[in-house]
């Protein structure tokens, strides 16, 4: 019969109520089986807690907290289980027949227990029940009712805490975790093995590639547009907050080589004497001393050497070389990029001409607009944010690439900053610590725009050649300044900063000021509300930089800031 629990018990179990208990009334039970008042309240409280969980399909799982998808049972309500880990010096194998202080196997003398499913039933011999490990709490549950696997339940060192006793107020099982120790073993690059001392496989190994293939990345939600749609109006409308994919270069207004492109052609066009930074994929550190492009070409074309050590080049800037005559950025970059629109052209050209005659003279402008990236198969670049919060255009000319992208929320940026400054950075996978990490696979001919602040890692399934570049612009101004703050707080070495960062901000403000003062009506018509807001923000930030002393530019540029802000 449908019964209604009295109001004093706090739960309505009629057909119109949220809960329908089918429990025998206490007065109908034999005296030895009646529940005490405390046991009765625990039972009802657990029903309320269980019903508050809602539909598992509507519940967002937090991978960073170890939550697992909820599985339902025909007789059980559903609930979330939080999986935690404790440090252990040795790897423990799962023992399906073992028991822990939290788990016991009911023997032939079956026992009667109350679970979240609220069913009184006798257990078959050999079935598991999980008991809360907290002293004084004797609550027990079916593992399947609270979404605990038999493997985890049977772990000899597992500890289970019920939702009343755990600090998170969720069902929680604590499993031992392997202690990670830093180790580099180049012999494991091709054998696919890694020791129990590292629960995360070493980057560059077969095991790590398998780890990436099997990792549960999130499908990306990013827009795919035609090349003709990527323009200033698109930037104004969207604010370039999310990455965007363009499958074909048609309509982008970019220039690409007509024929095939090889590392030998790049070496001849740029100059094989050119020095470049080479990255060791296993340790994610630079190889010293610097290599020449000639040595890199030899390495890239030598299959045996590539098997011995996986290396990568990500910083070959090719502006003002014969190769730059074959490649150019999408037109939108020339329309909104500060270097392209604001940096004085005459001083830049004079400096370039002087540098041709004096090769060791430092270039005096931000030379970051055009890169050639040459990656051998199985290269992996760990999670990072491009310097100065710059945006990136990225065109895959040959090969294949996989991107793993994390949204730059304030929480994710803090997590990234802690991870990047950790001495054990190479031993953990950043995607494990955040809610979402999106996977994007690029094919030949694809172009992607990565906006300011997006945290990303890159994997190269096969030898690839990419053209790309960095650019600062007004639509991502807030995020650009936020990333620059992170760089300062993290004491990033100056060589890894966006070159002439402060000067470029001043020149950008001066360019806006000149267009407005000169009443360039055609240009002013192009300014949308988002860009106008960014201009005001830029003026405010630079004025604050003058006041607080962090705007490190020449006195002439400081005077220009005063003039621009006044105007």
C-alpha positions as CSV (number, residue, x, y, z in Angstrom):
1,X,0.0,0.0,0.0
2,X,1.1,3.6,-0.6
3,X,1.9,5.2,2.7
4,X,2.7,8.7,3.8
5,X,5.4,9.1,6.4
6,X,4.2,11.5,9.2
7,X,5.3,15.1,8.8
8,X,7.4,14.8,11.9
9,X,9.7,12.5,9.8
10,X,10.1,15.2,7.2
11,X,9.4,13.1,4.0
12,X,6.3,12.8,1.9
13,X,6.1,9.4,0.3
14,X,2.7,9.4,-1.2
15,X,2.2,9.0,-4.9
16,X,2.3,12.8,-5.3
17,X,5.5,13.1,-3.3
18,X,9.0,13.2,-4.5
19,X,9.8,9.8,-2.8
20,X,8.0,6.6,-2.6
21,X,9.2,4.3,0.3
22,X,8.0,0.8,0.4
23,X,9.2,0.0,4.0
24,X,7.2,-2.0,6.5
25,X,5.8,0.0,9.4
26,X,7.9,-0.3,12.6
27,X,4.9,-1.4,14.7
28,X,4.3,-4.4,12.3
29,X,7.9,-5.7,12.8
30,X,9.0,-8.1,15.5
31,X,10.6,-6.3,18.4
32,X,14.1,-7.5,17.6
33,X,14.0,-5.9,14.1
34,X,12.6,-2.5,14.9
35,X,14.8,0.5,14.1
36,X,15.9,2.9,16.7
37,X,15.0,6.6,16.3
38,X,18.5,7.4,15.2
39,X,18.6,4.6,12.6
40,X,15.2,5.7,11.3
41,X,16.4,9.3,10.8
42,X,19.6,8.1,9.1
43,X,17.5,6.1,6.7
44,X,15.2,9.0,5.8
45,X,18.1,11.5,5.6
46,X,19.9,9.2,3.1
47,X,16.7,9.1,0.9
48,X,16.6,12.9,0.9
49,X,20.3,13.1,0.0
50,X,19.8,10.5,-2.7
51,X,16.8,12.3,-4.3
52,X,18.7,15.6,-4.4
53,X,21.1,14.2,-6.9
54,X,18.7,14.4,-9.7
55,X,19.0,12.7,-13.1
56,X,22.5,11.5,-13.8
57,X,22.3,12.5,-17.4
58,X,21.9,16.1,-16.2
59,X,24.8,15.9,-13.8
60,X,28.1,17.5,-14.9
61,X,31.0,15.3,-14.0
62,X,34.2,16.9,-12.7
63,X,37.2,14.9,-14.0
64,X,39.6,17.0,-11.9
65,X,37.8,15.7,-8.8
66,X,37.9,12.1,-10.0
67,X,34.1,11.7,-10.5
68,X,33.0,8.9,-12.7
69,X,29.9,8.4,-14.9
70,X,27.0,7.2,-12.8
71,X,25.7,3.7,-13.6
72,X,22.2,2.8,-12.5
73,X,20.8,-0.4,-11.1
74,X,17.1,-1.5,-11.6
75,X,16.6,-1.4,-7.8
76,X,19.0,1.5,-6.9
77,X,19.0,5.2,-6.9
78,X,22.0,6.9,-8.5
79,X,24.8,8.8,-6.8
80,X,28.2,10.3,-7.5
81,X,31.4,8.8,-6.2
82,X,34.5,10.9,-5.6
83,X,37.8,9.0,-6.1
84,X,40.9,10.3,-4.3
85,X,44.4,9.1,-4.0
86,X,47.0,8.8,-1.3
87,X,50.8,8.6,-1.8
88,X,52.4,5.1,-1.8
89,X,56.0,4.3,-2.7
90,X,55.2,1.0,-4.5
91,X,52.7,0.1,-7.2
92,X,49.9,-2.0,-5.8
93,X,48.2,-4.4,-8.2
94,X,44.4,-4.7,-8.1
95,X,43.4,-7.8,-6.1
96,X,39.9,-8.8,-7.0
97,X,39.6,-11.2,-4.1
98,X,41.2,-9.0,-1.5
99,X,39.6,-7.1,1.3
100,X,40.4,-3.8,3.0
101,X,39.4,-2.2,6.3
102,X,36.5,-0.6,4.4
103,X,35.3,-3.7,2.4
104,X,34.2,-7.1,3.4
105,X,32.7,-10.0,1.6
106,X,29.6,-11.4,3.1
107,X,29.9,-15.0,3.8
108,X,27.4,-17.9,3.9
109,X,25.7,-16.3,6.9
110,X,24.1,-13.6,4.8
111,X,23.4,-10.3,6.5
112,X,20.6,-7.7,6.2
113,X,21.8,-4.2,5.3
114,X,20.2,-0.9,4.4
115,X,21.8,0.8,1.3
116,X,21.0,4.0,-0.6
117,X,18.5,1.9,-2.6
118,X,16.6,1.6,0.6
119,X,15.9,-2.1,0.1
120,X,16.1,-4.6,2.9
121,X,17.5,-7.7,1.3
122,X,19.7,-10.7,2.0
123,X,23.0,-10.8,0.2
124,X,24.2,-13.8,-1.7
125,X,27.4,-15.5,-0.4
126,X,30.5,-13.8,-1.8
127,X,28.8,-10.4,-2.7
128,X,30.6,-7.2,-1.5
129,X,29.4,-4.6,0.9
130,X,31.3,-1.5,1.6
131,X,31.5,-0.1,5.2
132,X,32.4,3.5,6.0
133,X,36.0,3.7,7.4
134,X,35.3,6.4,9.9
135,X,35.3,5.2,13.5
136,X,31.9,5.0,14.9
137,X,30.1,4.9,11.5
138,X,28.8,1.5,10.5
139,X,26.9,2.3,7.4
140,X,27.3,-0.2,4.6
141,X,26.4,0.0,0.9
142,X,26.2,-2.1,-2.3
143,X,29.2,-1.0,-4.4
144,X,27.1,-0.8,-7.5
145,X,24.6,1.4,-5.8
146,X,27.1,4.2,-5.2
147,X,29.0,3.6,-8.5
148,X,32.1,1.9,-7.0
149,X,33.7,-0.7,-9.2
150,X,34.5,-4.1,-7.7
151,X,38.2,-3.5,-8.6
152,X,38.3,-0.4,-6.5
153,X,36.2,-1.9,-3.7
154,X,38.5,-4.9,-3.5
155,X,41.7,-2.9,-3.4
156,X,43.6,-4.0,-0.2
157,X,44.4,-0.4,0.7
158,X,41.2,1.3,-0.3
159,X,39.3,3.4,2.2
160,X,35.6,4.3,1.8
161,X,33.8,7.2,3.4
162,X,30.1,7.7,3.2
163,X,28.4,11.0,2.2
164,X,27.9,11.9,5.9
165,X,31.5,11.4,7.0
166,X,33.5,12.6,4.0
167,X,34.7,16.3,3.9
168,X,33.2,16.7,0.4
169,X,29.8,15.4,1.6
170,X,29.9,12.9,-1.3
171,X,30.6,9.1,-1.4
172,X,34.4,9.0,-1.5
173,X,36.9,6.2,-2.0
174,X,40.6,6.8,-1.3
175,X,43.0,4.8,-3.3
176,X,46.8,4.7,-3.0
177,X,48.7,6.6,-5.7
178,X,52.1,5.8,-7.0
179,X,54.8,8.3,-6.1
180,X,56.3,10.0,-9.1
181,X,60.0,10.4,-9.5
182,X,61.8,12.4,-12.3
183,X,63.6,10.1,-14.6
184,X,64.7,10.4,-18.3
185,X,65.3,7.1,-20.1
186,X,65.9,7.4,-23.8
187,X,65.9,3.6,-24.2
188,X,62.1,3.7,-23.7
189,X,61.5,5.9,-26.7
190,X,60.6,3.0,-28.9
191,X,59.9,0.0,-26.6
192,X,56.7,1.4,-25.0
193,X,57.7,0.5,-21.5
194,X,57.9,2.7,-18.4
195,X,58.7,1.9,-14.8
196,X,56.4,1.9,-11.8
197,X,58.1,5.0,-10.6
198,X,56.2,7.1,-13.2
199,X,52.4,6.8,-13.3
200,X,52.5,9.3,-16.3
201,X,54.5,7.9,-19.2
202,X,57.5,9.9,-20.4
203,X,56.7,12.3,-23.2
204,X,58.1,11.0,-26.5
205,X,57.6,7.4,-25.7
206,X,55.3,4.8,-27.2
207,X,53.5,4.6,-23.9
208,X,52.8,8.3,-23.9
209,X,51.5,8.2,-27.4
210,X,49.1,5.4,-26.3
211,X,48.2,7.6,-23.3
212,X,47.2,10.4,-25.6
213,X,45.2,8.1,-27.9
214,X,43.2,6.7,-25.0
215,X,42.7,9.9,-23.0
216,X,39.1,11.1,-22.8
217,X,39.4,14.6,-24.4
218,X,36.3,16.6,-24.9
219,X,35.0,17.1,-28.5
220,X,35.6,20.7,-29.5
221,X,32.7,23.2,-29.9
222,X,34.6,25.6,-32.1
223,X,33.1,27.3,-35.2
224,X,34.2,26.2,-38.7
225,X,33.9,29.1,-41.1
226,X,35.0,30.0,-44.7
227,X,38.1,32.0,-45.3
228,X,36.1,35.0,-46.5
229,X,34.3,35.3,-43.2
230,X,37.5,35.8,-41.2
231,X,37.8,39.6,-41.2
232,X,37.6,42.6,-38.9
233,X,33.8,42.4,-38.7
234,X,34.1,38.8,-37.5
235,X,36.6,39.9,-34.8
236,X,34.3,42.7,-33.7
237,X,31.2,40.4,-33.6
238,X,32.8,37.5,-31.7
239,X,35.6,39.3,-29.9
240,X,37.9,36.4,-31.0
241,X,37.2,34.7,-27.7
242,X,37.2,31.1,-29.0
243,X,39.4,29.3,-31.5
244,X,38.1,29.2,-35.1
245,X,38.8,26.7,-37.8
246,X,39.1,27.3,-41.6
247,X,39.3,24.1,-43.6
248,X,40.5,25.6,-46.8
249,X,42.8,28.7,-47.4
250,X,40.5,30.1,-50.1
251,X,39.3,33.6,-49.1
252,X,41.8,34.1,-46.3
253,X,43.9,36.4,-48.4
254,X,47.1,34.6,-47.3
255,X,50.0,33.7,-49.5
256,X,51.3,30.1,-49.6
257,X,54.0,28.3,-51.7
258,X,52.7,26.9,-55.0
259,X,54.7,23.7,-55.0
260,X,55.8,21.1,-52.4
261,X,57.7,22.5,-49.4
262,X,60.5,20.5,-47.7
263,X,63.0,21.3,-44.9
264,X,65.8,21.5,-47.5
265,X,63.9,24.2,-49.4
266,X,63.3,26.1,-46.1
267,X,67.0,25.7,-45.2
268,X,68.1,27.1,-48.5
269,X,65.6,30.0,-48.4
270,X,66.3,31.1,-44.9
271,X,70.0,30.3,-44.8
272,X,71.5,27.2,-43.4
273,X,73.9,29.1,-41.2
274,X,71.0,30.5,-39.2
275,X,70.9,29.6,-35.5
276,X,67.8,28.2,-34.0
277,X,66.4,26.8,-30.7
278,X,65.8,23.1,-30.6
279,X,63.6,21.5,-28.0
280,X,64.1,18.0,-26.4
281,X,60.6,16.4,-26.3
282,X,61.3,14.1,-23.4
283,X,62.6,16.7,-21.0
284,X,60.7,19.6,-22.6
285,X,63.9,21.7,-22.4
286,X,66.1,23.5,-24.9
287,X,69.1,21.7,-26.3
288,X,72.4,23.5,-25.7
289,X,74.3,24.8,-27.5
290,X,72.0,26.1,-30.2
291,X,71.9,24.3,-33.5
292,X,72.3,25.6,-37.0
293,X,69.5,25.2,-39.6
294,X,72.0,23.0,-41.6
295,X,72.2,20.6,-38.7
296,X,68.5,20.6,-38.2
297,X,67.9,19.7,-41.9
298,X,70.3,16.8,-41.5
299,X,68.5,15.6,-38.4
300,X,65.0,15.9,-40.0
301,X,66.0,13.8,-43.0
302,X,67.8,11.1,-41.0
303,X,65.3,8.5,-39.9
304,X,67.8,6.7,-37.7
305,X,68.7,9.8,-35.7
306,X,65.1,10.7,-35.3
307,X,64.5,7.3,-33.6
308,X,67.3,7.9,-31.1
309,X,66.1,11.3,-29.9
310,X,62.9,13.2,-30.7
311,X,63.5,16.9,-31.1
312,X,61.4,19.9,-32.2
313,X,61.9,23.4,-33.7
314,X,59.2,25.9,-32.8
315,X,60.9,29.3,-33.1
316,X,62.3,29.8,-36.6
317,X,61.1,33.3,-37.6
318,X,61.4,33.8,-41.3
319,X,60.3,37.5,-41.9
320,X,62.4,39.4,-44.4
321,X,63.9,36.2,-46.0
322,X,63.2,34.8,-49.5
323,X,60.8,32.3,-47.9
324,X,58.7,35.3,-46.6
325,X,58.1,36.2,-50.3
326,X,56.2,32.8,-50.6
327,X,54.2,33.0,-47.3
328,X,52.0,35.6,-45.6
329,X,49.5,35.8,-42.8
330,X,45.7,35.9,-43.4
331,X,44.4,39.3,-44.3
332,X,42.6,39.8,-41.0
333,X,46.0,39.8,-39.2
334,X,47.1,42.7,-41.3
335,X,43.8,44.5,-40.6
336,X,43.9,44.2,-36.7
337,X,47.4,43.2,-35.7
338,X,49.2,46.0,-33.9
339,X,52.6,45.3,-35.4
340,X,51.1,45.4,-38.9
341,X,48.9,48.5,-38.3
342,X,50.8,50.6,-35.7
343,X,54.6,50.0,-35.6
344,X,56.4,52.8,-37.5
345,X,57.4,51.5,-40.9
346,X,60.4,53.8,-41.6
347,X,62.4,53.0,-38.4
348,X,61.7,49.3,-38.9
349,X,62.9,49.3,-42.5
350,X,66.0,51.4,-41.6
351,X,66.8,49.0,-38.8
352,X,66.4,46.0,-41.2
353,X,68.7,47.5,-43.8
354,X,71.3,48.3,-41.1
355,X,71.1,44.7,-39.7
356,X,71.8,43.3,-43.2
357,X,75.2,45.1,-43.2
358,X,75.8,44.4,-39.5
359,X,74.6,40.8,-38.8
360,X,75.1,41.0,-35.0
361,X,73.0,44.1,-34.5
362,X,69.7,43.5,-32.6
363,X,66.5,44.0,-34.4
364,X,64.5,46.8,-32.9
365,X,60.9,45.8,-33.6
366,X,58.7,42.8,-32.6
367,X,59.8,40.2,-35.2
368,X,57.2,37.5,-34.4
369,X,54.8,37.7,-37.3
370,X,55.9,34.8,-39.5
371,X,57.3,31.4,-38.3
372,X,58.1,28.2,-40.0
373,X,57.5,25.2,-37.7
374,X,59.2,21.9,-38.7
375,X,58.2,18.9,-36.5
376,X,59.1,15.3,-36.8
377,X,56.6,12.5,-36.1
378,X,55.7,11.9,-32.4
379,X,56.8,15.4,-31.3
380,X,54.8,16.7,-28.3
381,X,54.8,20.3,-27.0
382,X,53.4,20.5,-23.5
383,X,50.7,22.9,-22.3
384,X,51.6,26.6,-22.7
385,X,50.2,30.1,-23.4
386,X,51.8,32.1,-26.2
387,X,53.9,34.9,-25.0
388,X,52.3,38.2,-24.0
389,X,48.9,36.7,-24.4
390,X,49.3,37.0,-28.2
391,X,46.9,35.3,-30.6
392,X,48.2,32.8,-33.1
393,X,47.4,32.0,-36.8
394,X,48.4,28.5,-37.6
395,X,48.3,26.9,-41.1
396,X,49.2,23.2,-41.6
397,X,51.0,22.9,-44.9
398,X,51.9,19.2,-44.7
399,X,51.6,16.4,-42.2
400,X,49.1,16.3,-39.3
401,X,48.6,18.0,-35.9
402,X,46.5,17.5,-32.8
403,X,45.7,20.3,-30.4
404,X,44.6,20.0,-26.8
405,X,43.0,23.3,-25.7
406,X,41.9,24.6,-22.3
407,X,39.7,27.6,-21.9
408,X,41.4,30.5,-20.2
409,X,38.9,31.0,-17.3
410,X,40.3,32.6,-14.2
411,X,40.2,29.3,-12.4
412,X,42.0,27.5,-15.2
413,X,44.7,30.2,-15.4
414,X,45.4,29.9,-11.7
415,X,45.6,26.1,-12.1
416,X,48.0,26.6,-15.1
417,X,50.2,29.0,-13.2
418,X,50.6,26.6,-10.3
419,X,51.3,23.7,-12.7
420,X,53.8,25.7,-14.7
421,X,55.7,26.8,-11.6
422,X,55.7,23.3,-10.1
423,X,59.1,21.5,-10.0
424,X,57.2,18.3,-11.0
425,X,55.5,19.9,-14.0
426,X,56.8,17.2,-16.4
427,X,55.3,14.5,-14.2
428,X,51.6,15.5,-14.4
429,X,49.1,16.1,-17.2
430,X,47.5,19.5,-16.9
431,X,44.2,18.3,-18.5
432,X,43.6,16.1,-15.4
433,X,43.3,19.2,-13.3
434,X,40.6,21.1,-15.3
435,X,37.0,20.5,-16.2
436,X,37.4,20.4,-20.0
437,X,40.2,19.9,-22.5
438,X,39.2,20.0,-26.1
439,X,40.8,18.1,-28.9
440,X,41.2,19.6,-32.4
441,X,42.7,17.5,-35.2
442,X,44.2,19.6,-38.1
443,X,44.6,18.2,-41.6
444,X,46.6,19.5,-44.5
445,X,45.2,22.8,-45.7
446,X,43.5,23.7,-42.4
447,X,44.1,27.0,-40.7
448,X,43.3,27.8,-37.0
449,X,43.2,31.0,-35.0
450,X,44.1,30.5,-31.4
451,X,42.9,33.5,-29.3
452,X,44.7,35.1,-26.5
453,X,45.2,33.1,-23.3
454,X,44.1,29.7,-24.5
455,X,46.2,27.0,-22.9
456,X,47.2,24.4,-25.4
457,X,49.5,21.4,-26.1
458,X,50.3,20.0,-29.5
459,X,51.0,16.5,-30.7
460,X,52.4,15.7,-34.2
461,X,51.4,12.3,-35.5
462,X,53.7,12.5,-38.6
463,X,56.4,14.8,-40.0
464,X,54.8,18.2,-40.5
465,X,55.5,21.7,-41.8
466,X,53.5,24.6,-40.5
467,X,53.4,28.3,-41.1
468,X,52.1,30.6,-38.5
469,X,52.6,33.8,-36.5
470,X,51.8,35.8,-33.3
471,X,49.9,39.0,-33.1
472,X,48.5,41.4,-30.5
473,X,45.3,43.3,-31.1
474,X,42.6,45.3,-29.4
475,X,39.8,42.7,-29.2
476,X,41.7,40.5,-26.7
477,X,43.3,43.4,-24.7
478,X,42.1,42.3,-21.3
479,X,43.4,38.7,-21.7
480,X,46.7,39.9,-23.1
481,X,47.3,42.0,-20.0
482,X,46.2,39.2,-17.8
483,X,48.7,36.8,-19.4
484,X,51.5,39.4,-19.1
485,X,50.8,39.6,-15.4
486,X,51.1,35.8,-15.1
487,X,54.5,36.0,-16.9
488,X,55.7,38.7,-14.5
489,X,54.5,36.8,-11.4
490,X,56.1,33.6,-12.7
491,X,59.4,35.4,-13.4
492,X,59.5,34.2,-17.0
493,X,62.9,34.9,-18.6
494,X,63.0,38.0,-20.7
495,X,64.0,36.1,-23.8
496,X,60.5,34.4,-23.7
497,X,58.6,37.6,-23.5
498,X,56.8,39.2,-26.4
499,X,59.5,41.6,-27.8
500,X,58.9,45.4,-27.3
501,X,55.7,44.6,-25.5
502,X,55.2,48.0,-23.9
503,X,56.4,50.0,-26.9
504,X,53.9,48.2,-29.1
505,X,51.0,49.2,-26.8
506,X,52.1,52.9,-26.9
507,X,52.3,52.7,-30.7
508,X,48.9,51.1,-30.9
509,X,47.4,54.0,-28.9
510,X,49.2,56.6,-31.0
511,X,47.9,55.0,-34.2
512,X,44.3,55.2,-32.9
513,X,44.8,58.7,-31.8
514,X,46.2,59.8,-35.2
515,X,43.3,58.3,-37.1
516,X,40.8,60.0,-34.8
517,X,42.5,63.4,-34.7
518,X,43.0,63.4,-38.5
519,X,39.3,62.6,-38.8
520,X,39.9,59.6,-41.0
521,X,36.2,58.9,-41.5
522,X,36.7,55.7,-43.4
523,X,38.8,54.2,-40.6
524,X,36.5,55.6,-37.8
525,X,33.5,53.8,-39.5
526,X,35.3,50.5,-39.1
527,X,35.5,50.9,-35.3
528,X,32.8,48.9,-33.6
529,X,31.7,49.2,-29.9
530,X,34.1,46.4,-28.8
531,X,37.1,48.1,-30.4
532,X,36.2,51.5,-29.1
533,X,35.9,50.0,-25.6
534,X,39.4,48.5,-26.0
535,X,40.8,51.9,-27.1
536,X,39.6,53.5,-23.8
537,X,40.9,50.5,-21.8
538,X,44.3,50.8,-23.6
539,X,44.5,54.5,-22.7
540,X,43.6,53.9,-19.0
541,X,46.1,51.0,-18.7
542,X,49.0,53.0,-20.2
543,X,48.2,56.0,-18.0
544,X,48.3,53.8,-15.0
545,X,51.6,52.4,-16.2
546,X,53.1,55.9,-16.2
547,X,51.7,56.6,-12.7
548,X,53.0,53.3,-11.2
549,X,56.2,53.1,-13.1
550,X,55.8,49.8,-14.8
551,X,55.6,51.3,-18.3
552,X,59.3,50.9,-19.3
553,X,59.6,52.9,-22.5
554,X,61.6,55.9,-23.6
555,X,60.8,59.4,-22.4
556,X,59.6,60.4,-25.8
557,X,57.0,57.5,-25.8
558,X,55.9,58.4,-22.3
559,X,55.2,62.0,-23.5
560,X,53.3,60.5,-26.4
561,X,51.1,58.6,-23.9
562,X,50.3,61.8,-22.0
563,X,49.4,63.5,-25.3
564,X,47.2,60.6,-26.5
565,X,45.4,60.2,-23.2
566,X,44.7,64.0,-23.2
567,X,43.4,63.9,-26.8
